[in-house]
């Protein structure tokens, strides 16, 4: 039997967890947080949604496979590695975008944020891949 209230709460919980995880991701360079914990928080939202609605609903909600999600994260990390090399710096050296508009808003964009985003995507993809596989094996509806 499907519980309509639980289905609606799972959607709300997923949205709240994604927003909170992006907040944690973006504050992670200068404060506690970052890509790893942000990816875990996002995964918990999807896991709760999957427990209520089933793995097929999670797959359709993602619109891309978990392998593609992990690959995108790895490519993002590689881009963060390569950008400083093209500037004549060591790999993984922080290169920052200088903008008065961004600085006045308290936003600091650079390769560390790009690398954290790659970690975020990889961790989310790995956790979801594991959970979806387990749900498929036990035929979770």
N, C-alpha and C positions, 0 to 999 in steps of 0.2 A: 504494500500500500504506500502510495506517495503522499507525503505531507507537504501541502502547498506552502505553509508558513516556513518550514525548514528550507524549501527550495528557494524562496524569496530571500531568506536570511543568508543563504549560501552565496547568492549573487552579490548582496550588499557586502558581506564579509570579504569576498574576493576583491571587490573594488577598493575597499578600505585598505586591505593588505597591500595591494599594488601601489596605491598612493603613498602609504607609509614606507614601503620598501624603496621607492624612488627618493623620498626624503632622506632616508638613511644612506642610500647610495651617494647622493649629492653632498652630504655633509661629511662623508667618510674620510676625506683627505686631511682635514684639519681637526676633526673631532672623531670620537668613536663611531664606527660604522664602516661603510664601504661596500664593495661589490659582493663579498662573500656573504655577509649577514643579510644584505639586501636580497640576494638570490634565495636564501633560505626563507626569508619572510614571504617573498612572492610564492615560493613553492608551497608554503603552508596554506596560503589562500587557495591555490589550485587543488591541493590535496583535500581540503575540506569540501570544496566544490565537487570534486570527483567522488568522494565518499557519499555525498547526497545524491548526485545526478548520474554517476557512472563514468567510466573511462572514455566511452565514445563521445560524451558531451564535452569532456575536457579536450579531447583531440580536435573536435570541431570548433571549439572556442579558440584554441591556439592558432588555427589556420595554417600553421607550418609544423613540420615534424620536430621532435625534440633533437634529432640529429642535426637538422638545419639550424636550430637555435644554438646548439653547442658550436657548430661550425662558424656561425656568425660571430659568436663570442671570441673564438680563437682568432679569427681574422681581425677583429677589432683590437685584440691584444697585440697582434703582429704589427698592425698599423701604428700602435703606440710605441712599439719598438723601433720602427723604421723612420718615423718622422724626425727624431733627433739626429739620426745618421745623415739624412739629407741636409741637415743644417750644420754638419761638420762636428757634431757632438758625439759623446759616447752613447751607446744604446741605452734606452730607458732613462735618459736624462730628461728631467721635466722641462718641457717647452710650453710656455704660456701665451695665450692670446691677450695682448694689451689693448684694452678698450676702456675709455672713461665711463661710458654708459654701463658696461658690465660691472666695472669696479664700484661705481656708485650704488649699484643694486646689490653689492656684496657677492656677486657671482664671479668665480675664478675658473675659467675654462682652460684646460691644457691636457697634455698627454697623460698625466696621472688619472684624471677623470675619465679619459678614454680607456685606459687600461682597467680601471675599476668597473666600467661599463661592460667590458669584455668578460671580466670575472663574473659579474652579475648574470650575464647571459649564459655562460658555461655552467655555473652552479644551478641556475634555474633549469636548464636543459637536462643536466645529469639527474637531479632529484626527480623531475617529472618523468624522465625515462624509466627510472627505477620503479616509481610508484605506479605508473601506467602499466608497466610489464607485470607487476605483482597483481594489479587489479584484473588484468586480462587472464592471468593464469587461474585465479580463483573465481573467474567469471562473475565479477562484481557488477551488479546492475545499477 
